[in-house]
Amino acid sequence: MDIYYKSVNDKELKSIEQTRKGVWIDFQNISKKDLKQIVLLTGLKHEDVDDALDRFELPRIEKRGGNIIIFLRVLDDNPNDRVTETFVVILTDEILITACTGENELVKRMLERKDEDLNTTQKSKLLLQILSELSRDYTKEIKNINNQVLKQRKEIEQADESDIKRLLINEEKLNQLLSSLIPTKNVFEAIIQKKYVRFYEYDRDLFEDVFINIKQSVDTCLVNLKSVISIRSAYQTIDSNRLNQTMKLLTSFTIILTIPTILSSFYGMNVKLPVDQNPLAWLFLMGLAIFVSLLTYAVFRLKRWL
């Protein structure tokens, strides 16, 4: 548990040991022990915050007494099976609490930047800064995936197995981002419509801009998903055509190479055949085999089988 404090009169954000009115308390890699501390700090029931331990919890907003609990999904910089981690923001009458199931790079960046206007005593503005940072992270990640998808679209004819794997990874990322963004958009909408948080007029305008960015991220994510599905379909078509072409090529060469064997097998039978007594019959057979093979090759080329 880390405790930070900065009022409008302070020059920089400070890390302090004891809680007081107006502090920002942050929990990284939240545990059951941390949940007990949150319950003591907020007066919430254990079941109200128990979902903070769930790594797959979907974004939502709840009001419990005078406390606002906002469940969000924050991007994980070192994803394994998940692209996002559960991130909880709790606003009480006196303090703001953030908690994450993993390492919260978003909070770390905010603390490292030490913005002058980051004041822990202004809870609604601090919440706005956190949500703005979250929105920027989603926009950046989707833009990065979009650039990769555009590159793959341009190089679609030269695609190999690694490109297909990368495309599938991007598709999974987009699906996970979308599953986080849509409920996040609903959370933002609830904050605006139900007025869970009181913003000053200027801050309210900024929040609405952040809300628009989230909606745009959802739309961009959907467009990218359609592009990925289209490219994947194109990969399948190209691979199918390549396989068909290879099968045609192998079949054609098999037929062409079988012709000399068929002709020579006639003269391996114990029956009388033309020129079978001639010592130069092998030249005749070779010439005939070459002629028929070339003729067959020409027919295949004409039919575009080769």
N, C-alpha and C positions, 0 to 999 in steps of 0.2 A: 504494500500500500504506500503510495506516494502522495504527499499533500502539498499543494501549491497555493500561493496567495499573491494577489496584486490588486491594489485599489487604483482608482483613477489618479491618485496623488503620488503613487509609487513609480519609480523610474524603470524598474525591472521586476520580472517574475521571480519569486523566491520560493525555495523549498523549505517547508517548516515541519516541526515535529508534532505539534498538537493541532487538533481541529479547532476551528473557530468560525464564526459567521462569515460567509463570503468566500470560503475556500473551494478549491477544485481538488477532489480526491480521485486518484486514478489507480485502477487495479489491472495488472497485466497477468496473463495466464491464470485467470481466476480459479479459485479452489473453493471447496465447501467451507473451509475456515474463513475465507474472504466473505462468503455469503453471510455468515454469522455477524461479521463486522458491519456489513451493509445493513442488515436488519437492525442492529443496535443504533447505527447512525441515522437511519431514516424512520424507524418505527414501523416499517412495513412488516407484513407477515412473511414467513419463510417461503410459502407457496407462491407469493407474488413475484419473487425474484429467482425462484428455483430454476426457471427456464434459461437463466443466464449461463448455466453450465452446459446447456445443449448446443453443441457445435453446429447443428443444422436448424436452429430456431429461425423462423421466418420473421421479417420485420413487421412490427405492429406498434401501436401506441395505446397505453392504458392510463387511467387516472384512479389512484387509490388514495382517498382522503384528500390531503393537500399536496400529494406527490404525483409527479408525472413520470411514467416509465416508458421509455422509447427503446424498442428492440430494433436494431439495424444490422446490416451486413457490411463489414469493412473488408477491403481487399487484403489478401494474404500475399506478401512479397515472395514467400517460398512455398508455393502451393504443391501439395501432393495429390490427394484425391479431391481436395476442395480448393476453389478459387477464392472463397471468402470465409471470414470467421464471424462468429456472433459478437456483436458490439452493443452494449447497453448503456444508455444515458439516463440518469435519474435526476430529476430536478425536485428539490424540496424547497421549503420556504426560506432556508438559510444557505444551503450548499448545493453544489453540482457534483455528481459522481459519474465516472465512466469506468466501464469494466469490459474486458475482452477475454475470450477463451484462448487467445494466442498472444503473440507479440504484436502490439498495436503500433504499426509504423506511422499511422496517421497522427496519433497523439504525440509520438516521439518527434515528428517533424515540426509540429506546432510548438512544442517546448523548445526545440533547438533554434527555431527562428527568432524566438523572443520578440514577437511583434509588440510594438508600443501600445497598440489598441487592444491587446489581449488582457482584459481585466477580469479576474475571477469573481469580483463582486457584482459584475453585471451578467447575471446568469443567462438571461435571454439572448444577449449579444454573444456570449461565449458559445451558447448552443448554436446560434446562427453561424459562427465561425467554424464550428465542428462540422455542421451539415454542408457548408460551402466547400470545405476541404474534402469531404466525402464525395460530393458531386464532381469535383475536379478530378479525383482519383478514378472514378468510373468513366468520365469523359476521356481521360488520358489512356486508360486501358482499352477501351473500345476503339479509340483512334489507332492505337498500336495494332490491334487485331485487324482492323479495317485495312491498314497498309499492307499487312501480310497477305490478306485475301486478295487485294488488288494485284499484288506481285504474282501470286499464284495464278490468277486469271490470265495475266499477260504471258506467263510461261507454261500455259496449260498443255501444249503439245510436247514439251520436253519433260513432263512430269515423270517422276520415278516413285519408288515405294516410300522414300522418306518424305516426299511432298504430300503423298496421300495421308501418311501418319500425322504430319503437321496440320493438315486440313481437318482431320478428325479431332485432333486436340483443340484446335480453334473452335470447332463446332461445339464441343463439350464446354469450353470456356464461355462461349456466348450463351449457351443454354443455362448455365449456372448464373451468369450475370443477369440474364433476363428474369430468372426465378427470384433474384434478389431485388432487381430494379422495380418490377411491377408492384410488389407490396410496399417498397420504399416510397414509390410515387403516391400510393394510397395513404401512407403515413403523413407525407407532406401535405396532401390534400386535406386530411383530417385536422392538421395543425392550423391550416388556413380557415377552414369552414367552421370548425367547432371551437376555435380560439383557445386551444389548450395552453398556449403560451402567449403572453402579452408582449408584443413588440412595439417599439416606438415607430412612428410613421416611416422614417427613413429606413429603419431596419426591416420593417414589413415589406417595403419595396424591394429591398435586397433579397429577402426570403422568397418573394414571388419570382425573382430572377433565377434563384437557385432551383425553385420548383420547375420552372420552364426548362432549365438545363437537364433536370432529371427526366422530364417527359421527352426531351429530344434524345437523350441517351437510350430510352426505351425504343423509340422509333428507329434510331440508328442501329441498335442491336437487332431488331427485327429485319431490317434491310440487309444487314450483314449475314444473318442466318439464311435468308433466301438466297443470297449470293453463294454462300458455302454449299447449300443444297444443290444449287444449279451447277457449280463447279464439280461437286462430287458426282453428279449425274453425267457430266461431260467426261470425267475421268473414266467412269464405267463404260460409256459408249466408245471412247478411244481405246480402252483396253480390250473391249469386245471386238472392235474392228481389227486391232493388231493381232489378236488371237486367230480370228478368221483368216486374215491375210497369211499368217504363218502356217495355218493348216492347209490352205490352198497351195502355198509354196511347197510344203513337204509332200503333199499328195501328188502335185504335178511332177516333182522330181522323182518320186517313187515310180510313177507311170513311165516316165521317160527312161529311167535306168532299168526298168523291167523289160523294155523292148528288146535289147540285145540278148537278154537271157531267154526270152520266148523264142526268138529266131534260132538261136544256137541249140535250143532243146529239141527242135524239129530234127536236126541232123544228128542228134544223139539217139534217135530211135532206130530200131532194126528194120527199117523199111527203105525201099529204094526211092531216092529223091533226086531232083535235077542237080547236075554237076557234083554229085556226092563222090564221084570217082576222080574228079579233077583235083590235082595237087594244089591248085590255086583257089580252091573253093572257099578257103578261109577269108581270102581277100574279098570275094564276092559277098560273103556273109557280113564281114566287117563294114563294107561299103553300104550294103543294104541297111544294116543296123544304124549306121550313122545317118543315112538319108531319112529313114523313118523317124529317128529320134529328133532330127532337126525339123522335120515336117511337123511332128507333134508339138515341138517347142514353139514353132511359128504359129500354130493354131491356138495354143494356150496364150501366147502373147496377144494375138488378135482378139481373143475373147477376154483379155485383161485378167487372166487367172494367174499370171506371173508379173 
